[in-house]
Amino acid sequence: MIHIGRAGKKLGSFPEDEVRRGLATGRFSLTDMGWKEGMANWEPLSQFTEFAAPPPQIPPLPGALEEPAAAEDAEAGRPNGLPWDFRHERGFVLAFVETARLVLTNPSEAFARLREEGGLFAPLLYSVIGGWIGIIAGGIYAAVTSRMQQPHDLPPFQAKYFTPEMTLWALKVFSAIGPIVALVAVLFSSAVIHLFLMLAAGANKPYHTTLRVFCFSYGSAELLQILPFCGGPLAMVWLTVCCVVGLTVAHGTTTGRSVAAMVLFLAGTFVCCMGFFAMAQG
């Protein structure tokens, strides 16, 4: 029996053949810690001689629907998928949380494991869930803040449009249409970023690669909106960081080209926002 642990928590004890199957399907990773009788300390599964070779592939079940490719050997340097790609085995909520944690804390590793093939439903769904949570959290804080401030303490524009009633109405509306807002934001933003990356001569992969990077960056960074006071700015900063790292890794380009694409995107977003506010004040 082999004892398996991940992130300081014990997952259980499993026979060797079950661990092999888990490595093949993505249930376990070569970075998971393992221990068996006779060992002095816990070691990564990659250090076990019985798992040094790529785990055997499980043949498809006759008559079953085609599933995404199994996780590939991490030591071969090929993408083996994010936890979200194995949500059917790991559980929907756990896979979402693990993916968000990996993207936010170690974007280099996360995007090195990014799958570039397959349908776009999974990454889009991830971005919509994370974006919806961020929209609701940001709206709640905006509603609370508007009720704490007096109209005479606000600039004329905010006093006119950011009243408690208007903010509460906006929260209800955006909570209802949040998934649509998040989806449109992801599709539009990723297209603009890819265009700027092409202008910076850094787009070495098709648009769907940029879309996947932005989906997981946006869906993860928007979760920071749940933090009071600093959630909004922090989400924007970390979205930029994750996108720069993701574009660099996924497209195999330089950090400078990725930074240039994101700077152009942020500058364009800022100009559009200023133009909107100018028209609203007028």
C-alpha positions in Angstrom: 0.0 0.0 0.0 1.2 3.5 -0.8 0.1 6.5 1.2 -0.6 9.6 -0.9 -0.6 13.2 0.3 -1.2 16.6 -1.3 -0.8 20.1 0.1 -0.2 18.8 3.6 -3.3 16.6 3.6 -3.4 12.8 3.3 -5.6 11.5 0.5 -5.5 7.9 1.6 -3.7 4.6 1.1 -3.9 2.9 -2.3 -2.5 -0.2 -4.0 0.2 0.3 -6.5 -2.0 -0.5 -9.5 -4.6 2.0 -8.4 -1.9 4.7 -8.1 -0.8 3.9 -11.6 -4.4 4.3 -12.9 -4.7 7.5 -10.9 -1.5 8.9 -12.6 -2.9 7.9 -16.0 -6.3 9.6 -15.5 -5.0 12.7 -13.6 -6.4 11.7 -10.3 -2.9 11.7 -8.9 0.1 13.8 -10.0 3.8 13.0 -10.0 4.2 15.9 -7.6 2.0 14.3 -5.0 3.8 13.0 -2.0 4.0 9.3 -1.2 5.2 7.0 1.5 5.3 3.2 1.8 6.7 0.8 4.3 10.4 0.9 4.5 10.8 4.5 3.5 12.3 7.0 5.9 10.5 10.1 4.6 7.7 11.1 2.2 8.9 11.5 -1.4 7.2 12.8 -4.6 5.7 10.0 -6.6 8.2 11.0 -9.4 10.9 9.6 -7.1 9.3 6.1 -6.9 11.1 3.7 -9.2 7.8 2.0 -10.0 6.4 5.2 -11.4 9.6 6.6 -13.1 8.3 5.4 -16.5 5.1 7.0 -18.0 2.1 5.3 -16.5 0.3 3.0 -18.9 -2.7 4.4 -20.8 -6.1 2.9 -20.0 -7.8 1.8 -23.2 -11.2 3.4 -23.9 -14.2 1.5 -22.7 -16.1 0.1 -25.8 -19.1 2.2 -26.6 -18.1 5.0 -24.2 -18.0 8.7 -25.3 -14.5 10.0 -26.1 -12.9 11.6 -23.1 -10.1 14.3 -23.1 -6.6 12.9 -23.3 -5.3 11.6 -20.0 -2.6 13.5 -18.1 0.8 13.1 -19.7 4.0 12.5 -18.0 5.1 15.8 -16.4 8.8 14.9 -16.8 8.3 14.9 -20.6 7.5 18.6 -20.5 4.1 18.3 -22.2 0.9 19.8 -21.0 -1.0 17.4 -18.8 -4.0 19.6 -17.9 -5.2 21.8 -15.1 -7.2 20.3 -12.2 -10.3 21.8 -13.9 -9.8 19.4 -16.8 -10.3 16.5 -14.3 -13.3 17.9 -12.5 -15.3 14.8 -13.3 -12.9 12.7 -11.2 -11.9 15.3 -8.6 -15.3 16.9 -8.1 -16.6 20.2 -9.6 -15.9 22.4 -6.6 -12.6 20.9 -5.6 -11.3 21.1 -9.2 -12.4 24.8 -9.4 -10.7 25.7 -6.1 -7.5 23.8 -7.0 -7.3 25.5 -10.4 -7.8 28.9 -8.9 -5.1 28.3 -6.3 -2.6 27.0 -8.8 -3.2 29.9 -11.2 -3.0 32.6 -8.5 0.0 31.2 -6.6 2.0 29.6 -9.4 0.9 30.8 -12.8 4.1 29.6 -14.5 3.3 26.0 -13.6 -0.4 26.4 -14.3 0.1 27.6 -17.8 2.8 25.1 -18.5 0.1 22.5 -17.9 -2.5 24.3 -20.1 -4.1 22.1 -22.7 -4.1 23.7 -26.1 -6.4 21.2 -27.7 -10.0 20.2 -27.1 -13.2 22.2 -26.8 -13.5 25.7 -25.4 -16.6 25.0 -23.2 -14.5 24.0 -20.1 -12.3 27.2 -20.0 -15.2 29.4 -20.8 -17.3 27.8 -18.1 -14.5 28.4 -15.6 -14.2 32.0 -16.6 -17.9 32.6 -16.3 -18.1 31.1 -12.8 -15.2 33.1 -11.5 -16.3 36.3 -13.2 -19.8 35.9 -11.9 -18.5 35.6 -8.3 -16.4 38.6 -8.8 -19.3 40.7 -10.2 -21.5 39.9 -7.3 -18.8 40.5 -4.7 -17.8 43.8 -6.3 -21.4 44.9 -6.5 -22.1 44.1 -2.9 -19.1 46.1 -1.7 -20.1 49.0 -4.0 -23.7 48.9 -2.5 -22.4 48.9 1.1 -19.9 51.7 0.4 -22.5 53.9 -1.3 -24.7 53.6 1.8 -21.9 54.7 4.1 -21.1 57.9 2.1 -23.1 61.1 2.1 -23.9 62.8 -1.2 -22.1 66.0 -0.4 -18.9 64.0 0.3 -18.8 62.7 -3.3 -17.8 64.3 -6.6 -20.8 65.5 -8.7 -20.6 62.5 -11.1 -20.6 59.9 -8.3 -23.3 61.8 -6.3 -25.5 61.7 -9.4 -25.0 58.1 -10.5 -23.7 56.2 -7.5 -26.6 56.7 -5.2 -27.6 53.8 -2.9 -30.7 53.1 -4.9 -28.9 53.2 -8.2 -26.1 50.9 -6.9 -28.5 48.4 -5.4 -30.5 48.3 -8.7 -27.2 47.8 -10.6 -26.3 44.9 -8.2 -29.6 43.1 -8.9 -29.3 43.5 -12.6 -25.6 42.5 -12.9 -26.2 39.5 -10.5 -28.9 38.3 -12.9 -27.0 38.8 -16.1 -23.5 38.3 -14.6 -22.7 35.1 -16.6 -23.5 36.9 -19.9 -21.4 40.0 -18.9 -18.5 37.7 -17.9 -18.7 35.7 -21.1 -18.8 38.9 -23.3 -15.9 40.4 -21.3 -13.8 37.3 -21.8 -14.4 36.9 -25.5 -13.9 40.6 -26.3 -10.9 41.1 -24.0 -9.1 38.0 -25.2 -9.6 39.0 -28.9 -8.2 42.5 -28.3 -5.2 41.1 -26.3 -4.5 38.6 -29.1 -4.6 41.4 -31.6 -2.1 43.4 -29.6 0.1 40.3 -29.1 0.1 39.9 -32.9 1.2 43.6 -33.2 4.0 42.9 -30.8 5.1 39.9 -32.9 4.5 37.6 -29.9 1.5 35.5 -31.1 3.1 32.2 -31.9 -0.1 30.2 -31.4 -3.7 30.7 -32.7 -6.4 32.9 -30.9 -7.8 30.0 -29.0 -4.6 29.7 -27.0 -4.9 33.4 -25.9 -8.6 32.7 -25.1 -7.7 29.8 -22.8 -5.0 31.9 -21.1 -7.4 34.7 -20.5 -10.2 32.4 -19.4 -8.2 30.9 -16.5 -6.5 34.2 -15.6 -9.8 36.1 -15.5 -11.8 33.4 -13.7 -9.1 33.1 -11.1 -8.3 36.8 -10.6 -11.9 37.8 -10.3 -12.2 35.7 -7.2 -10.1 38.3 -5.4 -13.0 40.7 -5.6 -14.3 39.0 -2.5 -11.6 40.8 -0.5 -13.0 44.0 1.0 -11.6 47.4 0.0 -8.6 46.1 -2.0 -10.3 43.3 -4.0 -11.0 45.3 -7.2 -7.5 46.8 -7.7 -5.8 43.5 -6.6 -7.9 41.5 -9.1 -6.9 43.8 -11.9 -3.2 43.7 -11.0 -3.2 39.9 -10.6 -5.2 39.5 -13.9 -2.4 41.4 -15.6 0.3 39.3 -14.0 -1.4 36.0 -14.8 -2.0 37.1 -18.4 1.6 38.1 -18.9 2.9 34.8 -17.5 0.3 32.8 -19.4 0.9 34.5 -22.7 4.7 34.1 -22.4 4.4 30.4 -21.5 1.6 29.3 -23.8 2.8 31.2 -26.9 6.5 30.6 -26.2 7.2 34.3 -26.6 9.2 36.8 -24.6 8.0 38.5 -21.4 8.6 41.9 -23.1 6.1 41.1 -25.9 3.5 39.8 -23.5 3.9 42.9 -21.3 3.6 45.2 -24.4 0.3 43.5 -25.4 -1.1 43.9 -21.9 0.0 47.5 -21.6 -1.7 48.3 -24.9 -4.8 46.5 -23.7 -4.9 48.3 -20.3 -4.2 51.7 -22.0 -7.1 51.1 -24.4 -9.4 50.1 -21.6 -8.4 53.2 -19.6 -9.1 55.5 -22.6 -12.5 53.9 -23.2 -13.5 54.3 -19.5 -12.4 57.9 -19.5 -14.4 58.6 -22.6 -17.5 56.9 -21.1 -17.2 59.0 -17.9 -16.7 62.2 -20.0 -19.9 61.5 -21.9 -21.8 60.6 -18.8 -20.8 63.9 -17.1 -21.7 65.8 -20.2 
